[in-house]
Amino acid sequence: LGMLHVEIISERLKREFGLNLIISTPSVEYEIKLKSRNESIKIRSASQLPDPSFIESISEPITDLEIITPSGYLGSVMELMSNYRNRYVRTDYYGKETASLKYEVPLSEVITDFYDKLKSISSGYASLNYELLDFRAGDLVKLDILVATEIVDALSMIVHREIAVNEGRELVSNLKKLIPRQQFEI
């Protein structure tokens, strides 16, 4: 439901039960079709991804996303959607005041910070609903982050090839701010 809800729930768990939580980004299940055995496996973490030479294709879950928004925010919502991988389906109007936008969007794009951004650009008036459609093959790759020349599994992720470089640079830039300087290469 958004970062505000995550913060509220984690704070309550900390106060009421004394739990110190580590909040991580949500992940989705991917379907990997293997070359050799004509079989598919499902993984939930990038660390479970087999060697790329054994992979025929990687499929990701696709959602049928519907956004209902006041007509005045329609342009802003469409601009927001241009920042995500999607396939536009249609726009329906419910009178002069309300519009419904339908897209097919990978689930991984929806579950991270999409809800917060949608509420922000629509002043809280837009709402969304999504349903899982199916798994579709995409140009997906594993992004590994090395810290002190070692791969850190917790930082590995599966991303679309087009955004892999930008995602990696952004993550490394944030890590540079968090990890204290050393006399050796990190």
C-alpha positions as CSV (number, residue, x, y, z in Angstrom):
1,L,0.0,0.0,0.0
2,G,3.0,2.3,0.0
3,M,6.0,3.4,2.0
4,L,3.9,5.2,4.7
5,H,2.1,2.0,5.6
6,V,5.4,0.1,5.7
7,E,6.8,2.7,8.1
8,I,3.7,2.6,10.3
9,I,3.6,-1.2,10.5
10,S,7.3,-1.6,11.1
11,E,7.2,1.1,13.9
12,R,4.3,-0.7,15.6
13,L,6.1,-4.1,15.4
14,K,9.2,-2.4,16.9
15,R,7.3,-0.7,19.8
16,E,4.8,-3.5,20.6
17,F,7.0,-6.6,20.1
18,G,10.6,-5.2,20.3
19,L,11.3,-6.5,16.8
20,N,14.1,-4.8,14.8
21,L,13.1,-5.3,11.1
22,I,15.1,-5.0,8.0
23,I,12.8,-3.8,5.3
24,S,13.7,-5.0,1.8
25,T,12.2,-4.4,-1.6
26,P,9.5,-6.8,-2.6
27,S,10.4,-9.3,-5.3
28,V,8.4,-11.3,-7.8
29,E,8.5,-14.9,-9.1
30,Y,10.2,-15.5,-12.4
31,E,9.8,-18.5,-14.7
32,I,13.1,-19.8,-16.3
33,K,12.9,-22.0,-19.3
34,L,16.0,-24.2,-19.5
35,K,17.7,-25.1,-22.8
36,S,18.8,-28.6,-22.1
37,R,15.8,-30.4,-20.5
38,N,12.9,-28.5,-22.0
39,E,11.6,-27.8,-18.5
40,S,10.8,-24.6,-16.6
41,I,11.7,-23.6,-13.1
42,K,10.4,-20.8,-10.9
43,I,12.7,-18.6,-8.8
44,R,12.0,-15.9,-6.3
45,S,15.5,-14.5,-6.0
46,A,18.2,-13.5,-8.4
47,S,20.6,-15.7,-6.5
48,Q,18.7,-18.7,-7.6
49,L,19.1,-17.9,-11.3
50,P,21.0,-20.6,-13.1
51,D,24.1,-20.0,-15.3
52,P,23.0,-17.9,-18.4
53,S,24.3,-20.5,-20.8
54,F,21.6,-22.9,-19.5
55,I,18.8,-20.4,-19.9
56,E,16.6,-20.2,-23.0
57,S,14.3,-17.5,-21.7
58,I,13.2,-15.7,-18.6
59,S,9.5,-14.8,-18.2
60,E,8.1,-12.3,-15.7
61,P,4.6,-11.9,-14.4
62,I,2.5,-9.3,-16.3
63,T,-0.5,-7.5,-14.7
64,D,-3.6,-6.0,-16.1
65,L,-3.4,-2.6,-14.4
66,E,-6.4,-0.2,-14.2
67,I,-5.9,3.4,-12.9
68,I,-9.0,5.4,-12.2
69,T,-8.3,9.2,-12.0
70,P,-10.1,12.5,-12.2
71,S,-9.8,13.8,-15.8
72,G,-7.7,16.7,-14.6
73,Y,-4.9,14.4,-13.7
74,L,-5.0,12.3,-16.9
75,G,-2.0,13.9,-18.5
76,S,0.1,13.5,-15.3
77,V,-0.8,9.9,-14.9
78,M,0.0,9.2,-18.6
79,E,3.4,10.9,-18.1
80,L,4.1,8.8,-15.1
81,M,3.3,5.6,-17.0
82,S,5.8,6.7,-19.7
83,N,8.5,6.1,-17.1
84,Y,7.6,2.4,-16.7
85,R,7.6,-0.6,-19.1
86,N,4.0,-1.0,-20.2
87,R,1.6,-1.7,-23.0
88,Y,-1.2,0.8,-23.3
89,V,-4.6,-0.9,-23.7
90,R,-7.3,1.7,-23.6
91,T,-8.9,4.7,-21.9
92,D,-12.5,4.8,-20.8
93,Y,-14.4,7.8,-19.5
94,Y,-17.1,7.7,-16.8
95,G,-18.8,11.1,-17.5
96,K,-16.8,14.3,-17.8
97,E,-15.0,14.0,-14.4
98,T,-13.4,10.5,-14.3
99,A,-11.2,8.4,-16.6
100,S,-10.0,4.9,-16.5
101,L,-6.6,4.0,-18.0
102,K,-5.8,0.4,-18.7
103,Y,-2.2,-1.0,-19.2
104,E,-0.4,-4.2,-19.2
105,V,2.6,-3.7,-16.9
106,P,5.2,-6.1,-15.4
107,L,4.4,-6.9,-11.7
108,S,7.9,-5.9,-10.7
109,E,7.2,-2.3,-11.9
110,V,4.0,-2.1,-9.9
111,I,5.1,-3.4,-6.5
112,T,8.0,-1.1,-5.7
113,D,7.1,2.6,-5.5
114,F,4.5,3.0,-8.2
115,Y,1.6,3.5,-5.7
116,D,3.3,6.3,-3.9
117,K,4.2,8.1,-7.1
118,L,0.6,7.7,-8.4
119,K,-0.9,9.2,-5.2
120,S,1.7,12.0,-5.3
121,I,1.0,13.2,-8.8
122,S,-2.8,12.9,-8.4
123,S,-2.9,14.6,-5.0
124,G,-4.2,11.3,-3.7
125,Y,-7.3,11.1,-5.9
126,A,-6.2,8.4,-8.3
127,S,-6.6,4.7,-7.4
128,L,-5.4,1.5,-9.0
129,N,-6.3,-2.1,-9.3
130,Y,-4.3,-4.9,-10.9
131,E,-4.7,-8.5,-11.6
132,L,-2.1,-11.1,-12.7
133,L,-2.5,-11.9,-16.4
134,D,0.3,-14.4,-17.2
135,F,4.0,-14.9,-17.6
136,R,5.7,-13.4,-20.6
137,A,9.3,-13.7,-21.8
138,G,11.3,-10.6,-21.7
139,D,14.9,-9.4,-22.2
140,L,15.8,-9.8,-18.6
141,V,19.3,-10.1,-17.1
142,K,20.8,-10.6,-13.6
143,L,22.4,-7.5,-12.1
144,D,25.2,-8.3,-9.7
145,I,26.7,-5.7,-7.3
146,L,30.2,-6.4,-6.1
147,V,31.4,-5.1,-2.7
148,A,35.2,-5.5,-2.2
149,T,35.3,-7.6,-5.3
150,E,32.7,-10.1,-4.0
151,I,29.2,-10.5,-5.3
152,V,26.6,-9.7,-2.6
153,D,23.5,-11.9,-3.2
154,A,21.3,-9.5,-1.3
155,L,22.0,-6.7,-3.8
156,S,21.5,-8.9,-6.9
157,M,18.4,-8.4,-8.9
158,I,16.7,-9.4,-12.2
159,V,16.1,-6.3,-14.4
160,H,15.3,-5.5,-18.0
161,R,18.4,-5.2,-20.1
162,E,17.6,-1.6,-21.1
163,I,17.6,-0.3,-17.5
164,A,20.3,-2.5,-16.0
165,V,23.1,0.1,-16.4
166,N,21.0,2.9,-14.9
167,E,19.8,0.7,-12.0
168,G,23.3,-0.5,-11.3
169,R,24.7,3.1,-11.3
170,E,22.0,4.4,-9.0
171,L,22.5,1.5,-6.5
172,V,26.3,1.9,-6.5
173,S,25.9,5.6,-6.0
174,N,23.7,5.0,-3.0
175,L,26.1,2.4,-1.6
176,K,29.0,4.9,-2.0
177,K,27.2,7.3,0.4
178,L,26.5,4.5,2.9
179,I,29.8,2.6,3.0
180,P,32.6,4.4,4.9
181,R,35.7,5.2,3.0
182,Q,38.6,2.7,3.2
183,Q,42.3,2.6,2.2
184,F,41.4,-0.2,-0.3
185,E,39.0,-0.5,-3.2
186,I,35.4,-1.2,-2.3
